[in-house]
Amino acid sequence: MSAYGSFPGSRPRRLRTTPAMRRMVAEYRLHPSDLILPAFVREGISEPLPISAMPGVVQHTRDTLRKAAVEAVEAGVAGIMLFGVPADENKDALGTAGTEPDGILQLAIRDVKSEVGDDLVIMSDLCLDEYTDHGHCGVLDADGRVDNDATLERYAEMAQVQADAGVHVVGPSGMMDGQVGVIRDALDETGHEDVSILAYTAKYSSAFYGPFREAVASSLQGDRKTYQQDPANARESLRELALDLEEGADMVMVKPAGPYLDILHRVAEAVDVPVAAYQISGEYAMIEAAAEKGWIERDRAIMETLLGIKRAGADTILTYWATEVAGWLRRER
């Protein structure tokens, strides 16, 4: 007996005593249906190409993408976000490969749709950066700056061809002013009222995108600081959020996830639509690299970061570990 009687009177440790107890009182839980798998498909390759900066992630062939989609369905993953990687010779200043009905992304959408139908929510990246020879997310003006309004016209065309291919959700990621409204109008005017928009509402100009540039074989010259958000700003995200909702966004996203959990929490507190967060390539690469060095426990680190994103307010999480983690979660049930 303590000299202070029953001190301490409150013992929170009682609820941490066993794995079963900890599971029972857990406040947040991950489920396979919380997860979305980003996937890259490259034009003109016969074997999947490993991405050196993202161990375990590849640029898919059309056939291996189909298999990855099936595996995601079997694991219980909610969706797949598709990124097309055209051959270098098919890139140009306007990113025309992005709006060709038989462009690599449109073919990939059709492939996945024919393979898994509606069992997986098929999402597509709606942006020009993969298809332009300068690597920017839009059309450049005579001074080499991204022309916002000319880019919106291209986005409207992209929305139509992706919807024609059978996509369920488009994800405009270019951070052009007015993009959600223009895309919503383009979809509605072409009979695609049921196609949803996942708005990249708060997309920051981040150093953590580095490995992604390899993943999409980016031709970027310069940077994207004039259209992606400044990491120093928080209130600006809520302004972007209000605009996206006013323009018709069905879901909203914060990207990156880990370095911007405060922004994610603010957004989640402010809306009544689903909120997504994208655990991006640099976040993935850091954990894989540290685990390979033996500095951290890989699986625990993965789950801890995903739980942190969920706890901050994400309803869904885009992560390159989606299928793997969904498999873990199903085995735990």
VOPAGU-2260 file (C-alpha; in pm, 1 decimal, decimal comma):
REM VOPAGU-2260
SITE   aa  ch    i         X         Y         Z
SITE  MET   A    0       0,0       0,0       0,0
SITE  SER   A    1     136,6     339,6     -96,3
SITE  ALA   A    2     192,6     602,5     166,8
SITE  TYR   A    3     -65,3     798,0     -27,4
SITE  GLY   A    4    -339,5     537,7      16,8
SITE  SER   A    5    -480,3     419,3    -312,3
SITE  PHE   A    6    -275,2     666,8    -515,9
SITE  PRO   A    7    -277,6     667,0    -813,9
SITE  GLY   A    8    -655,9     641,2    -815,0
SITE  SER   A    9    -679,8     637,6   -1192,7
SITE  ARG   A   10    -486,8     365,4   -1373,5
SITE  PRO   A   11    -518,9     393,8   -1753,4
SITE  ARG   A   12    -269,5     107,5   -1785,1
SITE  ARG   A   13    -547,2    -134,8   -1692,3
SITE  LEU   A   14    -679,4     -94,0   -2046,6
SITE  ARG   A   15    -342,3    -180,0   -2201,0
SITE  THR   A   16    -274,1    -508,3   -2025,4
SITE  THR   A   17    -325,8    -758,9   -2310,2
SITE  PRO   A   18    -352,8    -756,2   -2689,3
SITE  ALA   A   19    -721,3    -847,9   -2658,6
SITE  MET   A   20    -784,0    -559,5   -2419,8
SITE  ARG   A   21    -602,0    -315,1   -2645,2
SITE  ARG   A   22    -804,9    -430,7   -2946,3
SITE  MET   A   23   -1129,7    -394,8   -2755,3
SITE  VAL   A   24   -1070,0     -33,3   -2651,1
SITE  ALA   A   25    -897,9      86,4   -2968,9
SITE  GLU   A   26   -1044,4     421,5   -3073,9
SITE  TYR   A   27    -943,9     400,7   -3439,5
SITE  ARG   A   28    -923,1     100,6   -3667,8
SITE  LEU   A   29    -805,6      48,1   -4019,9
SITE  HIS   A   30   -1015,5    -157,1   -4259,1
SITE  PRO   A   31    -920,3    -278,5   -4608,4
SITE  SER   A   32   -1198,8     -61,3   -4749,7
SITE  ASP   A   33   -1018,1     247,3   -4615,4
SITE  LEU   A   34    -734,5     189,6   -4862,3
SITE  ILE   A   35    -676,7     295,1   -5223,3
SITE  LEU   A   36    -388,5     160,7   -5430,9
SITE  PRO   A   37    -202,2     405,0   -5658,2
SITE  ALA   A   38     -70,5     218,2   -5964,5
SITE  PHE   A   39     142,2     313,9   -6264,2
SITE  VAL   A   40     101,9     165,4   -6611,3
SITE  ARG   A   41     364,8     232,0   -6876,3
SITE  GLU   A   42     319,9     231,3   -7248,8
SITE  GLY   A   43     525,0      -3,8   -7463,8
SITE  ILE   A   44     686,2    -233,8   -7207,3
SITE  SER   A   45     664,3    -612,3   -7198,5
SITE  GLU   A   46     770,4    -664,0   -6836,7
SITE  PRO   A   47     699,2    -456,9   -6525,5
SITE  LEU   A   48     978,6    -209,9   -6449,8
SITE  PRO   A   49    1088,5    -172,0   -6085,7
SITE  ILE   A   50    1099,4     183,8   -5952,3
SITE  SER   A   51    1437,9     209,5   -5784,0
SITE  ALA   A   52    1334,6     479,1   -5535,1
SITE  MET   A   53    1021,4     286,4   -5433,9
SITE  PRO   A   54    1121,3     -73,3   -5355,0
SITE  GLY   A   55     836,2    -312,0   -5429,0
SITE  VAL   A   56     654,0     -70,1   -5662,4
SITE  VAL   A   57     668,0    -106,5   -6040,7
SITE  GLN   A   58     556,7      52,1   -6362,9
SITE  HIS   A   59     304,4    -206,2   -6476,7
SITE  THR   A   60     238,7    -351,3   -6814,5
SITE  ARG   A   61    -126,3    -360,4   -6909,2
SITE  ASP   A   62    -135,6    -731,9   -6820,3
SITE  THR   A   63      31,3    -696,5   -6480,4
SITE  LEU   A   64    -196,3    -404,6   -6399,7
SITE  ARG   A   65    -494,3    -631,7   -6451,4
SITE  LYS   A   66    -340,9    -880,7   -6207,2
SITE  ALA   A   67    -272,4    -606,5   -5953,3
SITE  ALA   A   68    -635,4    -497,8   -5975,5
SITE  VAL   A   69    -756,5    -851,2   -5911,6
SITE  GLU   A   70    -522,9    -885,2   -5613,1
SITE  ALA   A   71    -654,2    -557,2   -5473,2
SITE  VAL   A   72   -1012,5    -680,1   -5502,0
SITE  GLU   A   73    -924,3   -1009,6   -5333,4
SITE  ALA   A   74    -758,3    -821,7   -5046,8
SITE  GLY   A   75   -1063,3    -600,0   -4997,9
SITE  VAL   A   76    -901,5    -274,5   -5113,0
SITE  ALA   A   77   -1159,0      -7,1   -5194,0
SITE  GLY   A   78   -1010,4     151,5   -5503,9
SITE  ILE   A   79    -722,9     192,3   -5744,9
SITE  MET   A   80    -582,8     526,6   -5863,9
SITE  LEU   A   81    -433,1     490,6   -6210,0
SITE  PHE   A   82    -144,2     691,3   -6350,3
SITE  GLY   A   83     -48,9     657,6   -6716,0
SITE  VAL   A   84     313,8     673,9   -6826,8
SITE  PRO   A   85     341,3     736,2   -7202,0
SITE  ALA   A   86     647,1     666,8   -7413,3
SITE  ASP   A   87     880,6     967,0   -7426,8
SITE  GLU   A   88     824,1    1009,9   -7798,4
SITE  ASN   A   89     452,4    1056,9   -7737,3
SITE  LYS   A   90     496,2    1355,4   -7506,4
SITE  ASP   A   91     443,0    1705,5   -7640,1
SITE  ALA   A   92     380,9    2059,5   -7516,7
SITE  LEU   A   93       4,6    2009,8   -7489,3
SITE  GLY   A   94       8,6    1659,9   -7342,1
SITE  THR   A   95    -208,5    1528,1   -7623,8
SITE  ALA   A   96    -148,8    1164,8   -7523,9
SITE  GLY   A   97    -356,3    1241,2   -7216,5
SITE  THR   A   98    -668,2    1309,7   -7420,4
SITE  GLU   A   99    -638,5    1046,3   -7689,6
SITE  PRO   A  100    -908,7     779,3   -7653,3
SITE  ASP   A  101    -640,0     514,4   -7698,3
SITE  GLY   A  102    -384,1     683,0   -7474,1
SITE  ILE   A  103    -220,8     459,7   -7215,7
SITE  LEU   A  104    -434,0     578,8   -6923,1
SITE  GLN   A  105    -760,2     534,5   -7110,6
SITE  LEU   A  106    -652,7     185,6   -7217,0
SITE  ALA   A  107    -563,0     104,5   -6857,1
SITE  ILE   A  108    -902,0     220,3   -6733,9
SITE  ARG   A  109   -1072,9      -6,5   -6986,7
SITE  ASP   A  110    -844,4    -296,3   -6893,9
SITE  VAL   A  111    -918,2    -270,3   -6523,2
SITE  LYS   A  112   -1289,2    -216,5   -6583,8
SITE  SER   A  113   -1309,9    -526,3   -6801,8
SITE  GLU   A  114   -1115,9    -728,5   -6542,0
SITE  VAL   A  115   -1290,2    -631,2   -6217,0
SITE  GLY   A  116   -1594,7    -431,0   -6323,9
SITE  ASP   A  117   -1747,6    -244,4   -6031,5
SITE  ASP   A  118   -1578,3    -457,4   -5764,9
SITE  LEU   A  119   -1305,8    -192,6   -5736,4
SITE  VAL   A  120   -1354,7     183,9   -5750,7
SITE  ILE   A  121   -1152,2     283,0   -6055,4
SITE  MET   A  122    -995,4     625,1   -6021,0
SITE  SER   A  123    -779,5     815,5   -6266,6
SITE  ASP   A  124    -525,2    1090,6   -6229,3
SITE  LEU   A  125    -655,8    1388,5   -6425,5
SITE  CYS   A  126    -345,8    1593,4   -6494,7
SITE  LEU   A  127    -113,3    1672,4   -6783,1
SITE  ASP   A  128     225,9    1637,2   -6615,6
SITE  GLU   A  129     282,3    1277,1   -6725,8
SITE  TYR   A  130     211,2    1366,7   -7089,1
SITE  THR   A  131     389,3    1700,3   -7141,0
SITE  ASP   A  132     746,5    1723,0   -7265,1
SITE  HIS   A  133     811,0    2002,0   -7012,1
SITE  GLY   A  134     661,4    1802,6   -6722,7
SITE  HIS   A  135     426,3    2070,2   -6594,2
SITE  CYS   A  136      65,5    2008,3   -6501,1
SITE  GLY   A  137     -69,0    2241,2   -6767,1
SITE  VAL   A  138     -22,1    2430,0   -7090,7
SITE  LEU   A  139     257,2    2688,1   -7093,6
SITE  ASP   A  140     216,6    3044,3   -7216,0
SITE  ALA   A  141     470,2    3240,8   -7421,3
SITE  ASP   A  142     665,8    3324,3   -7105,4
SITE  GLY   A  143     688,3    2960,7   -6994,2
SITE  ARG   A  144     434,5    2994,8   -6713,0
SITE  VAL   A  145     144,9    2755,6   -6670,7
SITE  ASP   A  146    -162,5    2912,2   -6833,4
SITE  ASN   A  147    -444,2    2837,0   -6589,7
SITE  ASP   A  148    -743,8    2886,3   -6819,7
SITE  ALA   A  149    -592,8    2718,7   -7124,9
SITE  THR   A  150    -511,6    2424,0   -6900,1
SITE  LEU   A  151    -873,3    2403,7   -6783,6
SITE  GLU   A  152    -982,0    2343,0   -7142,5
SITE  ARG   A  153    -743,2    2047,1   -7160,6
SITE  TYR   A  154    -870,9    1913,9   -6828,0
SITE  ALA   A  155   -1226,6    1920,8   -6959,2
SITE  GLU   A  156   -1115,4    1705,9   -7252,7
SITE  MET   A  157    -931,5    1467,4   -7020,4
SITE  ALA   A  158   -1238,7    1427,3   -6801,1
SITE  GLN   A  159   -1448,9    1329,6   -7100,2
SITE  VAL   A  160   -1211,1    1066,0   -7240,2
SITE  GLN   A  161   -1146,9     913,3   -6897,3
SITE  ALA   A  162   -1519,6     895,0   -6830,5
SITE  ASP   A  163   -1579,1     746,4   -7176,5
SITE  ALA   A  164   -1324,7     477,3   -7085,6
SITE  GLY   A  165   -1532,8     379,9   -6781,9
SITE  VAL   A  166   -1368,5     544,9   -6483,5
SITE  HIS   A  167   -1572,4     580,1   -6163,9
SITE  VAL   A  168   -1381,3     876,0   -6015,6
SITE  VAL   A  169   -1154,1    1139,9   -6165,5
SITE  GLY   A  170    -882,8    1295,8   -5952,5
SITE  PRO   A  171    -781,5    1640,1   -6080,5
SITE  SER   A  172    -438,2    1692,5   -5927,0
SITE  GLY   A  173    -303,2    1995,3   -6113,1
SITE  MET   A  174    -413,8    2264,3   -5863,6
SITE  MET   A  175    -549,9    2493,2   -6134,2
SITE  ASP   A  176    -798,6    2754,1   -6014,6
SITE  GLY   A  177   -1150,5    2650,6   -6112,8
SITE  GLN   A  178   -1058,5    2297,5   -6219,5
SITE  VAL   A  179   -1332,5    2118,9   -6026,6
SITE  GLY   A  180   -1609,8    2333,9   -6170,6
SITE  VAL   A  181   -1488,2    2300,9   -6527,8
SITE  ILE   A  182   -1451,9    1924,1   -6494,0
SITE  ARG   A  183   -1795,8    1888,2   -6334,3
SITE  ASP   A  184   -1951,7    2080,7   -6622,2
SITE  ALA   A  185   -1762,6    1874,4   -6879,9
SITE  LEU   A  186   -1874,1    1548,0   -6722,4
SITE  ASP   A  187   -2236,4    1654,3   -6691,2
SITE  GLU   A  188   -2255,1    1793,4   -7042,8
SITE  THR   A  189   -2128,5    1465,0   -7190,2
SITE  GLY   A  190   -2369,7    1240,4   -7002,9
SITE  HIS   A  191   -2131,1    1137,8   -6725,1
SITE  GLU   A  192   -2326,3    1271,4   -6428,8
SITE  ASP   A  193   -2245,0     961,4   -6224,6
SITE  VAL   A  194   -1866,6    1006,1   -6244,1
SITE  SER   A  195   -1739,1    1146,2   -5913,7
SITE  ILE   A  196   -1466,8    1402,7   -5855,2
SITE  LEU   A  197   -1200,8    1348,2   -5589,6
SITE  ALA   A  198   -1055,7    1697,9   -5559,3
SITE  TYR   A  199    -689,1    1733,9   -5474,0
SITE  THR   A  200    -790,4    2020,9   -5248,0
SITE  ALA   A  201    -471,9    2079,1   -5052,1
SITE  LYS   A  202    -178,1    1964,4   -5260,4
SITE  TYR   A  203     145,5    2106,6   -5131,1
SITE  SER   A  204     468,7    2179,0   -5316,9
SITE  SER   A  205     663,1    1909,8   -5135,4
SITE  ALA   A  206    1012,8    1765,1   -5137,5
SITE  PHE   A  207     855,1    1425,4   -5073,3
SITE  TYR   A  208     739,6    1384,6   -5435,5
SITE  GLY   A  209    1091,0    1292,6   -5548,8
SITE  PRO   A  210    1041,9     918,6   -5609,8
SITE  PHE   A  211     712,5     984,9   -5789,9
SITE  ARG   A  212     904,3    1169,2   -6061,4
SITE  GLU   A  213    1081,3     843,9   -6141,9
SITE  ALA   A  214     755,3     650,7   -6122,2
SITE  VAL   A  215     591,9     859,3   -6395,6
SITE  ALA   A  216     914,5     922,8   -6592,7
SITE  SER   A  217     865,0    1294,9   -6537,5
SITE  SER   A  218    1013,9    1545,2   -6780,7
SITE  LEU   A  219     973,7    1831,4   -6532,4
SITE  GLN   A  220    1177,2    2143,2   -6593,1
SITE  GLY   A  221    1172,4    2386,4   -6301,2
SITE  ASP   A  222     924,2    2345,3   -6017,9
SITE  ARG   A  223     551,8    2370,0   -5944,3
SITE  LYS   A  224     557,5    2635,6   -5674,2
SITE  THR   A  225     332,5    2875,5   -5867,9
SITE  TYR   A  226      39,0    2636,9   -5854,4
SITE  GLN   A  227      92,0    2389,4   -5571,4
SITE  GLN   A  228      47,4    2520,8   -5218,1
SITE  ASP   A  229     325,3    2670,1   -5008,6
SITE  PRO   A  230     411,9    2444,0   -4711,8
SITE  ALA   A  231     411,5    2755,7   -4492,0
SITE  ASN   A  232      36,7    2807,6   -4535,1
SITE  ALA   A  233    -254,8    2644,8   -4353,6
SITE  ARG   A  234    -554,2    2879,9   -4383,0
SITE  GLU   A  235    -509,5    2874,9   -4759,3
SITE  SER   A  236    -615,0    2509,8   -4757,6
SITE  LEU   A  237    -953,6    2600,6   -4613,4
SITE  ARG   A  238   -1001,1    2857,6   -4888,6
SITE  GLU   A  239    -921,2    2593,7   -5150,1
SITE  LEU   A  240   -1159,6    2358,5   -4971,2
SITE  ALA   A  241   -1448,4    2604,4   -4984,7
SITE  LEU   A  242   -1391,2    2664,1   -5355,1
SITE  ASP   A  243   -1374,7    2293,2   -5440,3
SITE  LEU   A  244   -1696,0    2220,2   -5253,5
SITE  GLU   A  245   -1871,5    2513,9   -5416,8
SITE  GLU   A  246   -1761,5    2385,3   -5759,1
SITE  GLY   A  247   -1901,3    2038,1   -5696,7
SITE  ALA   A  248   -1630,1    1816,4   -5544,7
SITE  ASP   A  249   -1770,6    1486,3   -5418,5
SITE  MET   A  250   -1463,4    1404,2   -5210,6
SITE  VAL   A  251   -1158,0    1605,5   -5107,7
SITE  MET   A  252    -795,1    1516,8   -5051,0
SITE  VAL   A  253    -488,1    1634,6   -4863,2
SITE  LYS   A  254    -150,6    1550,9   -5018,0
SITE  PRO   A  255     104,9    1465,4   -4880,9
SITE  ALA   A  256     -42,6    1298,6   -4574,5
SITE  GLY   A  257     219,5    1254,1   -4303,0
SITE  PRO   A  258     378,2    1601,9   -4302,7
SITE  TYR   A  259      34,3    1766,6   -4320,0
SITE  LEU   A  260    -170,9    1588,6   -4054,7
SITE  ASP   A  261    -269,9    1925,9   -3910,7
SITE  ILE   A  262    -417,6    2027,9   -4246,2
SITE  LEU   A  263    -592,0    1692,8   -4277,6
SITE  HIS   A  264    -750,2    1740,4   -3935,3
SITE  ARG   A  265    -868,9    2092,2   -4020,3
SITE  VAL   A  266   -1022,7    1975,0   -4345,4
SITE  ALA   A  267   -1192,7    1675,1   -4184,3
SITE  GLU   A  268   -1340,4    1895,3   -3912,0
SITE  ALA   A  269   -1478,6    2140,2   -4169,2
SITE  VAL   A  270   -1662,8    1914,6   -4416,4
SITE  ASP   A  271   -1941,2    1661,6   -4449,4
SITE  VAL   A  272   -1797,7    1489,8   -4757,8
SITE  PRO   A  273   -1546,9    1201,0   -4757,0
SITE  VAL   A  274   -1186,9    1304,7   -4692,4
SITE  ALA   A  275    -888,9    1128,2   -4847,1
SITE  ALA   A  276    -517,2    1158,8   -4777,6
SITE  TYR   A  277    -233,1    1048,6   -5004,5
SITE  GLN   A  278      66,0     887,3   -4838,0
SITE  ILE   A  279     305,9     981,6   -5113,5
SITE  SER   A  280     616,2     830,0   -5265,9
SITE  GLY   A  281     866,9     999,1   -5036,9
SITE  GLU   A  282     678,2     885,8   -4727,7
SITE  TYR   A  283     682,8     531,6   -4864,4
SITE  ALA   A  284    1048,9     546,1   -4964,1
SITE  MET   A  285    1168,7     669,8   -4625,5
SITE  ILE   A  286    1012,5     380,3   -4439,3
SITE  GLU   A  287    1131,0     121,4   -4691,0
SITE  ALA   A  288    1485,1     262,3   -4686,9
SITE  ALA   A  289    1506,3     281,7   -4307,9
SITE  ALA   A  290    1365,2     -68,7   -4274,5
SITE  GLU   A  291    1613,6    -202,8   -4528,5
SITE  LYS   A  292    1890,7     -55,2   -4312,3
SITE  GLY   A  293    1742,9    -226,1   -4007,3
SITE  TRP   A  294    1678,7     106,7   -3837,0
SITE  ILE   A  295    1303,6      60,2   -3788,4
SITE  GLU   A  296    1052,2    -224,0   -3781,6
SITE  ARG   A  297     895,6    -202,2   -4125,8
SITE  ASP   A  298     549,5    -346,2   -4065,9
SITE  ARG   A  299     494,0    -163,0   -3738,9
SITE  ALA   A  300     607,6     165,5   -3893,5
SITE  ILE   A  301     369,8     121,2   -4185,9
SITE  MET   A  302      72,6      55,5   -3960,5
SITE  GLU   A  303     162,6     338,8   -3724,0
SITE  THR   A  304     176,5     593,9   -4004,0
SITE  LEU   A  305    -152,5     473,3   -4152,3
SITE  LEU   A  306    -325,2     485,4   -3813,7
SITE  GLY   A  307    -192,0     837,1   -3763,9
SITE  ILE   A  308    -345,1     944,2   -4095,7
SITE  LYS   A  309    -674,3     777,8   -4003,9
SITE  ARG   A  310    -670,8     937,8   -3658,4
SITE  ALA   A  311    -615,7    1282,0   -3811,4
SITE  GLY   A  312    -941,1    1245,4   -4001,7
SITE  ALA   A  313    -892,5    1055,5   -4326,7
SITE  ASP   A  314   -1180,2     836,7   -4439,6
SITE  THR   A  315    -968,1     684,2   -4714,7
SITE  ILE   A  316    -592,3     663,3   -4761,9
SITE  LEU   A  317    -401,8     631,1   -5087,1
SITE  THR   A  318     -95,0     422,8   -5008,9
SITE  TYR   A  319     140,7     205,3   -5208,0
SITE  TRP   A  320     106,7     -54,1   -4931,8
SITE  ALA   A  321    -271,4     -80,5   -4980,6
SITE  THR   A  322    -292,7    -441,3   -5099,4
SITE  GLU   A  323     -27,4    -565,9   -4858,6
SITE  VAL   A  324    -181,4    -394,0   -4557,0
SITE  ALA   A  325    -532,8    -503,0   -4654,9
SITE  GLY   A  326    -405,1    -860,5   -4648,8
SITE  TRP   A  327    -269,1    -811,2   -4297,7
SITE  LEU   A  328    -598,1    -665,0   -4178,5
SITE  ARG   A  329    -804,9    -948,3   -4322,8
SITE  ARG   A  330    -586,6   -1205,7   -4148,7
SITE  GLU   A  331    -631,3   -1025,1   -3816,3
SITE  ARG   A  332   -1012,1   -1047,0   -3832,1
